[in-house]
Amino acid sequence: MNMIEVGTEVIGNWGVMHPISEGVVVAMTESGYTVEWAEEDEYSGAETIICSYPIGDIKREGETSINGSSIGVFVKEDVEVTNDDIKMDPSKSLISLNIFF
């Protein structure tokens, strides 16, 4: 049974700089999904952004990648997610910067 169909609401967790976006699946093909994100694109001025995702790239809410990252696109559950719900543990950061002068 496929949990994703046209009309399915999704959440994009993009990380620290752009934490949460909400969208809806507007089309499906054999190879993937098209999502319309309800936000303004600061570069083009468009009121919505359309993106395509391969099958398997939209996960169940709470599912993580193989390395434990919660960044990605997820099927929206009944629970409202806000930026305040996102907690970051600096000790588990995947990015380490060493700057030498």
N, C-alpha and C positions, 0 to 999 in steps of 0.2 A: 504494500500500500504506500503510495507516495503522499507525503504530508504537505507537499508544496503544490499549489495550483494557482491559477490566475485569481487575484484578489487576496492572496495570502499576505499579511502584513509582516514586514521584516525590520530588523534593527541593524544598523551598521555601527560597529564599535571600531573606530579608526585609531584609537590611541590618544595620547596626551593632548596634542594640538587641536584635534577635531573629534572630541570624544564620542558623541552619539548622533546618529541620523536615523530618521524613520522613513520607510518607504513601503511600496506595495509591488508585488509581482504583477506585471501588466501583460506578459506574453511568455509562452513556453515553446520550446522546440525539443527535438530528440536529444540535442546536445547541451541544452542549458536553459537559463531563465533570463528574462529582461525585467529589471527593477527600475521603477520611477521613484527617485528620491525627492521628498518634499522639502527642498531648501533652495535658497538662491545661490547661484554660482557667482562668486565675486568677480570672476574674470569676464564671463560673457554676459552677465546680467540676466540670464535665464532664470525663471522661477522654479523650474524643476531640472533635475539631472537624470538622464537615462543611462544605465550601465547594464552590460550583459555579464552573466556568471555561468561557468560550466557546471554541469551536474556534479554535485558533491561539494561545491564551494559554499553553499548556503547550509548552515548547520542548525541543529536544535539549540535553543537557548541554554546556555550553561556549558555546552560542549567546548572543549579546547583543542588546539592543534597538538600535534605530536610532541612539541616542546613545551606545552603547557600554556601557550598564549591564548588569551581570550579576545584578541583582536580578530575581526572578521565580520561576516554577514550572518545573521541568525534569524530563525523564525521567531516572530514576536509572540510571547505567551500573554496571558491575561494580566500579568504584572507590569505596571508602568515602570520603566527604567529611566532614571534621570542621571545627569552628570554627577550629582552628589552621591549616587550609588557606587561610583567607580572609585576603588581604593587602589593605591599603588604602593607596593613595598619596594623601596629603593634597593634593598639588599638582593632582590630578585631581578634587577634590571638586566636586559640582554645586551645593552650598549655600554661599552666602557670607552671613555675617551682619555687618551694620554697625549697631552700637548707639550712639546718641547720647543724652547726658543734658543 
